[in-house]
Amino acid sequence: MGPRIDAKMNHRLRLTGDIEVMLDVLAPAQAKGFSLGFSDGTLVREYGIPGRPGCRFAIASEGAAMVKFVRYGLDEAIDPG
């Protein structure tokens, strides 16, 4: 099972599961968005919300596993399938 990825305030991502870590999103990625690749072949694209530090995610390329997006407030999380 892959990690759950939560978008947090101040441009951070929290990964929980087999590992637990907070990652800072660098300024260029905040402005242009970024992609997350998973070992099953899934590629998820993040696109920012203008004027907000939150994240929105979309499937760029579907892999073998089911990926679920969970929305809470104006932010989203990625749950492994």
Secondary structure, DSSP 4 states (H G I P E B T S, - for coil): ---EEEEETTTEEEEESSS-EEEEPPHHHHHH-EEEE-TTS-EEEEEEETTEEEEEEEEEE--SS--EEEEETTEEEEE--
